[in-house]
Amino acid sequence: MQPYGTNKLGQNITIFESVILGFPARCHLGLNSFTGCTIGDNATLRPGTTIYADVTIGESFSSGHNVIIREQTIIGDHVSVGTGSIIEGYSSIGSRVNLQSLVYIPTQTTIGDDVFIGPNTVLTNDRYPPRKDARMEGPVIQERARIGANVTILPGVIIGEDALVAAGSVVTKDVPASMLAIGSPARHKPLPAGAAR
């Protein structure tokens, strides 16, 4: 493990080799002392995980291999972040969230409790990149929403509570609660039998 800054770690944490904790954000460069990351009890951090300074993570966290979590991210309890996933920072992730492998979460994203996001899903925060003067606006994924594999969600889109986004969809507008979004661009339909929670 390579620590930077002052990190606060809970009990019963498993940390494998090549994990980096408290990596300095741009604002910390050149400083001798700064606040690192905070991680609760019972975490497992697999090889290649990098957690930046000013990240707060709750209990029973699990990372896959080569995960990056950038600064000013808050993560709840019982969260799993899959191999190769990137959380770009300045975001909030609730408890009991499951991000599968290769998920991309941009800055200014909010994810509620009990959310599932399938592999290779990409959330975006800039509608017309790259723009120097752009106001970044990540998506909002509300409680208990489920996102299938290979989904793209555009900036500022709200995925409602208990909604389901079908694999391969491109979501360009808000998805109402307890609805299915499917296709490219995604259209809204009632949840199929057996898909409701």
Number of C-alpha atoms within 10 A of each C-alpha: 15 11 16 20 20 16 17 14 16 14 11 12 18 12 15 15 12 15 19 20 27 25 24 22 14 8 8 15 11 8 9 8 11 17 18 24 26 21 23 19 17 18 25 17 27 20 19 20 25 25 29 27 26 25 25 20 25 20 19 21 24 19 25 22 19 19 25 23 26 24 25 20 24 19 23 20 21 19 25 21 25 21 22 20 26 22 22 18 21 19 22 19 22 21 22 20 25 19 26 22 23 21 25 20 24 24 23 22 25 20 25 20 20 20 24 22 23 22 22 21 24 21 23 22 22 18 15 8 9 8 10 6 6 12 11 16 19 26 23 21 28 21 21 23 25 23 26 20 20 18 24 24 26 20 23 22 20 22 29 20 21 22 28 29 29 20 19 18 22 21 26 17 18 18 23 17 17 20 23 22 27 20 15 13 12 21 17 18 14 13 17 10 6 6 13 13 9
